[in-house]
Amino acid sequence: MTMKCITVYTNSYETFSDIYETVLDEQLSDYEEKEIKGVTVSDSGGVPEEYVEKMRLRPDVAVMKIKPKGITILQHGEVFEILIPVKEPVHA
């Protein structure tokens, strides 16, 4: 399964929490960048599920799961990455 990655450029959990729902409501186009309440947010394209496992092993990465929505949030360095599952198109 591929996951859509939205990068939020802040290292403040409080700031991230304040704009999280707004970020999810935004329908960013592929690689579109926007500013939400003074914070840069961008669609970083798709990442494979293995990316989460690889990042989870790093000691400098915090991993949070929003189980009802299947969302994974990675925090590392100066960014939060919101990984949203994307249904693969069914080819007939």
BELCORDA-V422008 format. One record per residue. PHI is phi in whole degrees, -180 to 180 (none if undefined). BURIAL is # if it has 9 or more other ideal C-beta (glycine too) atoms within 8 Angstrom, else .. D_LAST is the distance of its C-alpha to the last C-alpha in Angstrom with 2 decimals. Layout:
PHI/BURIAL/D_LAST  PHI/BURIAL/D_LAST
//
This chain:
none/./18.05  -89/#/19.19  -124/#/22.08  -79/#/23.37  -109/#/27.01  -114/#/29.68  -99/#/33.07  -114/#/36.25  -87/#/39.30  -155/#/42.05  -108/./43.74  -98/./45.10  -63/./43.44  -63/./45.31  -62/#/44.00  -59/#/40.43  -61/./40.82  -64/./42.20  -109/#/39.19  -51/#/36.32  -63/./35.20  -63/#/35.57  -61/#/33.44  -65/./30.62  -75/./30.97  -69/#/30.76  -102/./27.46  -73/#/28.03  -75/./26.01  -54/./25.00  62/./28.35  -76/./30.36  -120/./33.81  -139/#/35.90  -114/./39.18  -124/#/39.48  50/./43.09  82/./44.19  -112/#/41.49  -76/./38.95  -131/#/35.34  -142/#/32.42  -81/#/28.70  -102/#/28.52  83/./24.80  -99/./22.64  -130/#/24.08  -74/./22.75  -58/./23.89  -62/./26.35  -59/#/28.25  -62/#/29.46  -63/./30.73  -63/./32.46  -69/#/34.12  -59/./35.13  -77/./37.31  -79/./39.32  -70/./42.61  -96/./42.59  -118/#/39.34  -96/./39.31  -119/#/36.11  -124/./35.58  -118/./32.80  -110/#/31.99  -58/./30.43  -59/./29.50  -101/./27.30  72/./26.21  -88/#/28.01  -117/#/30.01  -120/#/32.95  -109/#/34.63  -120/#/38.14  -159/#/39.77  57/./42.29  -101/./42.33  -136/#/38.79  -115/#/36.56  -116/#/32.83  -99/#/30.63  -107/#/27.31  -112/#/24.75  -63/#/21.52  -118/#/18.39  -71/./15.17  -72/./12.46  -65/./9.57  -89/./6.40  -97/./3.77  -87/./0.00
//
